[in-house]
Amino acid sequence: MSKTKTKSKNISEEVNEFTQLMDSMRISDIKEEINLVLEGQYKYAYEAMTDAYNAGLFVGLVGPVGCGKTALCRKFAYDLGREFYWITFSDLVRPATLIGSFDPTLVFKFGFSPRSYVPGPFTLAGLKGGVFLANELNRGDEYVLNSMLDAMEERRLYIPQLKTWLKVDENFYVIAAMNPSELKGTRKLPSAIKDRIKVWIHLNYPSKSLEQKIMLANCQEYKLSALTQEKIIELMIQCREDPLVEKPPSLRTSIGLARFVAQRAIRLGVKVDNALIAESAKLILPDSIELRPGRNMNNFIKKILTKVVGVS
């Protein structure tokens, strides 16, 4: 067999393998990704989002990184029975990222036509009546955000590459999520965008008891003692309340630490104690938080561990 035929066969096998992997790993139900406890502030926010949706008003969620905004939006979209689309804004996001662009390889075959156009998530949400999450909205450039204005106000969407106006599905819904304006990297939200978002819901990190419930919901296969749970949550609280911390640990950090502690105890065949919690925290906390400039991370971690578990 020639080298060319062998190479073609290998490519074909790789394509078939990838297709099989896609079929086996496809997420058909976004609820599979949701482990949110709908209590406290999340219940309040969810009910406010429901009222805003029924009133035809767009919602903005404001809260620190990792406080559960995205999970809440996913659940909301799932409960509505709608497809969920999102973009996380940054300096790299351009209008084409939202709206769409031509695929150069398809242009050769079909020319500059709808058949060679690949719609972006905002366009897909608009035409299919989905829920679109504009994540970290206040990190986007104003001219990028402006590309959403017509769809949000006039229920119509302009595709500049196709020079075409399209109607937006009546069920199309936008949720904005953003970090507090005092965080670095954020921008002042343009007045035109802000005017189209009428309901603003402010979230924070959940209470100690609620975070413990969320942590357990994401660690159901492990049997952590109540004392271990409390110490892990207390580590998070101490980090969040310390004035030296610029970026606090998220809900994902408490979940990750709990899972790591439990798994390490299983591997070692020991019970979880303060030393094991401290050892595990040293591997997770340093890159899960950010301190104010000029502060020493190792000294800070030692201080927090000594305060909470008595071991550094």
N, C-alpha and C positions, 0 to 999 in steps of 0.2 A: 504493500500500500504506500502511495506517495506521501511525502510530508504534508502537501497541501490538503489531501483527503483526510489525513490523520488530524490535522489542525481543525478542519471543518467539523469533524466528528466530535472533537473535544469541546468546541464552542457550542455545538448542538446539545451535547450532554449537560453542559453548564447551564444553558438556557432552560432545559427541561427540569433540572434540579432546582433552579431558582423558582420556576413556576410552581413546582410542587411545594416548596417552602412557603411561598406566598399563600397558597391555598390552605396549608395547614396552620399557618400563623396569623391569618387574617382576623382582625378584630371586627366582629359583626355587631357587637353590642357595647356601646361606650360605657354602659353601667359596670362592665367588668373592671374598668379602670378607676372606679369611684369607691373610696372608703371614707366617706364623710359622715360624721355624726351630726344629724340635723337637730341640734339643741343650742340654747343660748343665742349668741350673736348670729350664728348661721341660720337658725330658725327665723330670727327677726329679719335678716337680710333676704332670705328666700321668700318670705311672705311679702316683703316690700317689692322684690323683683316681680313677683306674681301680679301684684296690684298695678305696678307700672306697665307690665306687658298688656294687661287687660285694658288699661287706659290708653294704650298706644304711645307710651312714652319710653324713650331709651334710658338705660341705667348706666351709671358709673360707679364702680367699686374702687375705693381708695383704702390701701392698707400696706403694711410692710411686706417685704419679700418673704414668701413662704408661709403666709398666714391662712391659706386655703381658698384664695380667690378663684383660681382656675378650677379646682375641684368643685366648687359651688356652681360655677358656670356650666361645667359638664353635666352635673346632676340636673340643673335647670333645663338644659337642652334635651336631655334624655326624657325627663318627665313631660316635656312638651311633645315628644315624639318627633323631634326635628334633627336634621343632620347638624353636626357641630364643626365649625371651621374657625381657625384662628391664625393670627400673625403676632409674633412678638416684635415690637418696634425697636429699632436701633438706627444708628447712622447708616447702616448698610441696606436698610429697606428703602425701596424706590416705588414709585407708582405702579410700575410693571409687576412688582412683587405682589401687589394687591390685586390689580386688575387683570394682568395676564400679558403674554407676549407671543410672538411667532416662534415656532420651532424651526430653526434653519434647515434641518434635514427634511422636514415636511414641506417647506417652502419650495424646495427643488422639485417636488412631485406635484404639489397642488397650487403653487404660486401663493401670493399674499391674499389668502381667502380664509373664511371661517374654518375650513378643514385643516389648515395648518396653524391655527391659533390655539394656544394652550391657556385656558382661563385661570386666573388666580383665585385664591380662596374667597376673597371678597365678592368677586363676580359669581362664583358658584353658589355662595350663600344667598346672594341677591336673587338669582334666577331660580333657585330651587326652594326658596323659602326657608332657608336654614337659619341657625343662630350663629352670628359671627362675633368672636371675642377679639377685640382690639387690645391685646395684652401690652402692658407698659406703654400706654398711649402717649404719655408725656415724655417719652424718649424719642419720639419720631419728629422728623422735620416738618415744618408747617406746610410746605408745598406737597408733601406726601399725604398728610392728613386731609388736605383740601380735596383730594381725589375721591373722598368718601362723601362729600357734602351733598351732592345732588341725590344720591341714593337714600340718604338719611332724611332729607327734607322733601324732595319732589317725587320720591319713589321712582326715579329713573336713573339709569347708569350709562355713562358715555364710554365707549370703547374707542380710544383715539386711533389705535392702529387700524381699526376697521371703519373709522369715521361713521360710527353708528350709535344711535341712542336705543336703549332697550328698557322695557318696563321691568320694574322690580316686583317680585312676587309679594302679594299682600301680607304673607306670613313672615317675611324677612324681618329679622330682629338683630339689633346691635347692642352688645354689652361692652363697655370700656372698663379696663382694669388698669390701675396705675399706682405707683408708689407715692408716698408723701412728697410734696414738692421740695422739701429740705434735703432730700437725698441727692448725692452727687450724680451727675449724668442726666438729671431730669430738666425739662424745659417748662416754661410757662405755657399752659394750654391755650391755643388760639381761641379768641372769643367766638369765632364762627362755629367751631367744633363744640365748644363748651355750651353754646346756646342751644345746640341740638340734643344735648344730654340733660334732661330735666330733673332726674331723680339721682341723688348722690347718696351712697351708702358707705359709711366709714367702718372699717373692720380693724381689729388689732389681733395680737396673738390671743388665743382663747384662755379662759380661766384654767387654773391648775387641774381642777376636776375634769373639765371638758377635754383638755389636752391629753389627760391620762386615758380617757375613753377612746380618743382618736388613735392614740398610740397602741392600745390593746386591739382595736379593730383592725390594725395593720400588722399585728403580731399574733394572730389567733393561734398559730401552730406552736407557740412557745408558752410556757407556764411560768411567768415572772411573778415573784412574790410582790405583795403590796408595798413592802419596804423598798425593794429594788425599783419599782415603778416610781415611787415618790422621790427617790434620790435622783433618778434620771431627769424627771421633770424639774426638780429643784435646781439642778445644774443649768437647765435651759433658762429658768427664771432669773437666776443670779447673773447669767451672762447678759440677758436682755435688760436688766435693770442697772447694770454697771455703767457709769458714765464714760468709762474708757472704751466701751464697745461702740463702734460706728455702724457695723452691720451685724445684727444679732442672729442667733441660730434660728432656723426655720422649723416648722413642724416636721419636715423631712429629717432634720437632724435628730430630734428626739426619737423618731421612729427608727432611724438607722442605728443609733446608739443602742436602743433596746434590743434590736435584732442581733447586733454584733455581740453584745454582752451575753445574750442567751446562747448563741451558737458557740461562742468561745467556751462557755461553761460546759456545754455538751461535749465538745471535743476533748477538753481536759478532764472530763469526768468529775467535776467539782461543783459545789454550790456557789452561787454568785455571792461575793462578799465585796467589801469596800475597795480592797486592793484590785480586784478584777474590774470593777467599775472605773476606777481611776486609770488603770492600764488601758482600758478600751477607750476612755474619753480622750486620752492623749493622742490616739490615732485618728480621732474623728473631729474633735473640736477645733484644732488649729486652722484647718482649711475650711471650716464651716462658718467662721466668724471673721470679722475684720476689726482691728483696733484703730484708734485714732493715731495719726502720724507720730512717730517717735516712741511708741510704746512697745515693750518687749513681750512677745507672745508667750514664751516659755514661763516667764515670771507670772504673767496673768493667769495662765492655766494652773500653775501650782497654787496660786492664791485661791482660786475658785474651788479647786479640788480639796484643799485643806479645810476650807469653810464648810463644804457640803458633806464630804465623806471622811474627812480627817486623815486622808492619805494623799501625798503628792508625789 
